[in-house]
């Protein structure tokens, strides 16, 4: 009976894994400490701001986890309006590996033709067909995904909703599952619990990670 229960639980876990949303962790890159980029998520919208000159070495975005090891098939996001697409920003940065080397693919909003929605928003879809239909301005990502981000690095604002990667919705994680998710301002995005700073976030993860492993070992 115990084996049957374990088998059912494992099957359920696999089913959930197949439909789980990708984890979205907002971040900012601001080596000059200008304070001009910001990244936040609220009400289903990823709000990215760069309120300084495009030439300033700064950007705002979000890391996407959960797709590592997969082949890239598609990605998409919806902008509040087409005016928020400024050159190749916002864009997806998809880093893949072929086993011996890595390649970064830049999929910008100007590389595909958007679909206009009834509420004035515009959806940008990046797949083999849409990239080819827009003239193949960028190569289609090949290899297996090692990292993925969505970001802006030109002056302006982008409000992204309904973001997906390989058909999975991108939403913020509510509890850190790695130390890395606490960095680059990621600690600000967690709600269960909320943290006051990066160090508190890292400490929480380390403590709960040890507790989880201890409980798992005890069960065995």
N, C-alpha and C positions, 0 to 999 in steps of 0.2 A: 504494500500500500504506500509505503514511504517513497519507493522508487517512482511510483505513478505520480505522486504529488510533486516530486522534484522534476519529473519530466514535463508535467503541465506547466509548472512555474518557469522552467527554462524556455519552453515554447512560447509562453506569453511574453517573456523578456525579449526574445528574438523578434517577436511581432512588433513590440513597442519600439525596439531599436530601429526597425525598418521604417517607422513612420515618425521617429523623433525629430523635433526641429533642430536646426543647426544653432549653435550657440553664438550669439553676437556680443562682442565686448568692445564698447566704445573706447577710443584712445585719441590722444593728440600728440603730434610731433612738433616740438618747439625748442630746438637746441639753443636758440638765441634768447630764450625766455622773453619773448615779445608779448605773450599773453593774447595774441590775436586769434589763434585757432581754438575752437571748442567743439565738443562732441557730446551729445546727450540723447537719451531715448525716453520718450514719454507718449502714452496714448497710441502706441503702434507706429510712431514716427521716429526715425533716426534723424536728428537735427544737426547738420554739419555747418560750421561757420569758419570762414577765414576772412577776417575784417582788416587785412593788411594787403599790401601789394603782392601780386602774383609772384614777383621776383623774390620775395621773402622766403627763406628756407623754412617753411612751416606747412603743416597739413593737419587735417582732421579726418578721422575715419573710424572704422570698427573692424576688428579681426573676426573672422568667421572660422569656427572650429567644428569638427564633426565630419568633415569631408576628407580628411587626410587618408591617403591610400586609394581613393576613388579616382576613376577616370572622369574628366570634366565632360558633362553633356550639355548643361545649360545654366544660365543665371539670369536674373531679372530684378528690376526695381521699378517703382512708380514714383515720379517726381510731382511735386505740387503743381508745376506748370512747365512748359517747354523752355521758358526763359531761364530756368535754373540749370539747364544744360549749357555749360560754357566751355567750348572746345572739347577736350577729352575729359572733362570733369563734371560730375562725379564719374568714377570708373571702378571696375573691379581689377585688382591686381591678383592674378592667379599664378602661383609658383608651382611648377611641376618638375618631376624627376623621371628620367628614362633609365635610371639605374647607375649611370656613370656621370651624369651632369644634370644641372638644374636650369630651367628656363623660366623667365617671368613674362607673362602675357598681360598686356594692358588692354582692357576692354572698356573703352570710353563711350559715353552716351552719344557722341557724334559719329560712332562707328556703325550704328544701326538706325533704322527708321522707326521712330516711336509710334505707338498706337494711341490715338487720342481717345480719352474716356469722356463720358457724358458730364462728369463733374468738373471738367477743366484740367484734370490731371493727365499725365502721359506715362505710359508704360514702355520701358526699354527692355527688350528681350535679346539675350545673347546666346544663340545656338548656331549650329552649322548653317542652317537655312537663312536666318536673318542676317548673319555676317556676310554670306555670299550674295544675298539680295541687295545689300548696300554697297556692293562692289569689292568685297574682300579687302577692305582697308587694313585689317589686322588679321594675323593668322589665327586659326582655331586652335585652342590649347590641346596639346597631346601629352602623353605620359600620365603619371599619377600625381595627384595633388599633394603637395607638402605643406602649403599654407595658402590662405586666401584672405583678402581684405577688400573693403569698399571704402572709397575716400574722395576728398576734394583737396586739390593743391593749388587752385587758382582763387583769386579774390572773389568772394561771393558767399551765397547761402544755398544749401541743398536740403530739402526735406524729403527723405526717402521712406516709403511705406511698401508693404507687400513684397519685401525683398526675399528672393529665393536663390538657392544654389543646389543644382542637381535635383530640382523639384521639391526641395525641403524648405520650409519657411525659416527665416532667420529671425530669432527673437533673443533678447538678452537672457543670460543665465541669471538666476536669482540667488544661487549659492556657488561659491568658487569650487571648482573641481581640480584646480592646479594653482601653483604659486604664480605662474605667468599671468593668469587672469586678474591678479591683483595689481599688476604693474600698468604703467602708462595711464593712470587714472581709472583703470578698470574697477578698483575698489569702490568707486562712487556709484556703480551700477547695481550693486547687490542690495537686496531688500530683506532677505531671510538668512542671516541678520544683515542690518546695515552697519557700515564701518566708518570710523572717524578718520582713518588714514590707511596708507598702504601696509604699514607694519602690522596693524591690528588685523587686517585681512589675511596676511601671510600667516600670522600666529594662529588665527582661527583655523585655517586650512591644515597647518601642520598638526595641531592638536586633534582635530577631528579625523584626519587621515590616520593618525596613530591609533585612535580609539576604534576606528572601523577595522583596521588590520588586527587589532588585539581581539575584538569581538569575533571576527571571522576565524581567527586561529583557535579561539576557545570553543567555537561551534564544532570544529573538527577534532 
